[in-house]
Amino acid sequence: MDELSLRALLERTTSPEPPLGQIVDNSLRAGRRLRHRRRATAAAALSAAAIVVVATVPTLTSGAGHKVSKPGPAAVAAPTAVARIAYVATSYGTVVPISLATNVAGTPIKGPEAFPVSSETAAAATRDGRTVYEVGLNPGVGSTVTPIDTATNTAGPTITLNKVEATGITIAPNGKTAYVTTGSGVFPITTATNTAGKLIKGTRFWSREVAFAPDGKTMYAVNPFGGTRVAPTVTPIRTATNTARRPIKIPVLAKTNNVLTNLAITPNGNTGYVADGVYQGGPYVSSVIPISLATNRALAPIAIAAGGQALGLVIAPDGRTAYVLSSRAVTPIDIATNQAEPAINLPATAGYAYRIAIAPNGKTLYVLTPRGLVPIRTASKTVLPMINVPKLDLFTVLAITPDGRTIYVGARITRPRMFRGHKLAQTVGGGVVPISTATNTAGQFISIGAGTTVAITFAP
């Protein structure tokens, strides 16, 4: 691991900001999830923000040339949502509204929890934009979900989910149900009444990775951890009845230390893709596994030539290509043939990349690293100059507005401190930086006050 990435990890671990770090996870499993550096909002997840995340791990690079993908299944483009406000969930248990028109932050909205869930899906907006939900945790009480009325920017009555630890929240396509993933299963919340239903079991859902079929009739949830004896799985859930079906066993190339991290579904609903990552894995160890959604059966794993942990996974809006991030490279996968194409190598100066997102028009990928944001043109597979992000928060979130005009990246204000002979940065305030996709230039830092950025969602 390079010096900057190591320094970033030290800063993240030792920051005195309460709660410790950017939010210390509250269990060994959550710690494991953080060590493997969590991945992306599934491409089919219905938060308007297209956020996809991956881990920071040492990686080998591979590949030089690129082939042209064969035409894949055509997809009907979704109508562009008109978002007005970005809602930023912070590590201090607040949600800060930011006007997309003026980039001015409003008054922080305080939730009742002690601290929020440390997850890029800790907040989600309903499609009509009337409500934003934030997930948090109160020790001794359990997880809490706070509905925020976007007309008044006020928090409504708390929804308590007993003594479970939530990992994220997503909204069904029809907007009628919010689903909260936890270490025990999935809780459905009826958005009309803000009441929680019965826990949906069927497997362990220790992941915030879920994705909906385009028709919204089925939700797929990842059970990420496997090993020599336990296979990782993906569980289909009927949204009409909120019942789990038989889990889909996922074949992996490595038989130990494998972690399913990302789940995405093609726009035509035929195939799901799940990324299988092995920490510090070599070439052809990590993989992407296709799932036939007609039969709910996993197909043969697609080996990734780029070394490292395959984590970040996004699917192009036209449904022809999936892209997987492996720290120092992005590997395109031809969906028509399920063949991996040569890797697109990131600049050596970029450091270890940890997040990936794709523009709504599918023309550009954006890869976030501790040194800046790297754009990649999908048509030519050309890596463009890295965008310098002022006050970049190391291992932060990445969110693209529904119209694709602006990217928001988490940022922070720091001051020097020493820790065991290392000069580190103590966080004294957080914020976001807007980046214009037309010019690939960063705007001015927008302060969100105390705390750092945990999740970003957009509301009309």
Number of C-alpha atoms within 10 A of each C-alpha: 12 10 9 14 21 12 17 16 16 17 22 23 14 15 20 14 19 13 16 14 20 25 23 18 21 13 11 9 14 19 13 13 21 16 14 20 20 27 31 30 30 28 27 24 28 23 27 26 29 28 28 30 30 30 29 30 27 21 23 19 21 19 14 9 10 14 12 10 18 12 14 14 16 13 15 11 11 9 8 12 15 14 19 17 24 24 28 29 36 29 28 23 25 26 31 24 26 23 14 16 9 9 18 13 21 15 13 21 17 17 26 18 24 16 23 33 31 26 24 28 28 27 30 31 30 26 21 11 20 16 22 24 27 30 30 29 26 16 13 9 14 16 26 28 29 24 25 23 15 18 9 8 19 15 20 16 12 16 16 20 21 11 14 19 27 31 28 28 31 28 27 24 20 14 18 15 23 25 23 28 29 22 19 17 23 30 22 25 21 15 19 9 8 19 14 19 15 13 17 18 17 17 21 21 26 23 27 31 30 29 27 28 24 18 12 18 17 22 23 25 27 27 28 26 23 21 14 10 8 11 19 23 24 29 24 26 23 15 18 9 8 22 15 21 17 13 20 20 17 23 20 27 19 19 14 15 14 26 26 29 32 33 34 28 27 26 25 15 18 15 22 23 24 30 29 33 32 25 22 17 22 18 18 15 24 31 30 31 24 24 23 15 17 9 10 18 16 21 16 16 21 21 19 32 23 31 26 29 35 37 37 34 33 30 27 24 22 19 23 22 28 22 24 28 32 36 33 28 27 29 25 27 23 21 23 14 13 17 15 23 21 20 26 23 21 24 15 9 10 18 22 26 31 28 30 32 31 27 22 22 14 18 15 22 21 25 29 29 26 20 21 22 26 22 24 22 14 17 11 11 21 14 18 16 13 22 17 15 24 19 18 23 27 22 24 23 25 27 28 26 26 23 15 20 15 22 23 23 27 28 26 27 21 15 10 9 14 10 12 6 7 11 13 20 20 20 23 16 18 24 26 32 23 22 22 14 17 9 8 18 14 20 16 13 21 19 20 27 19 20 25 30 30 25 29 33 29 30 26 17
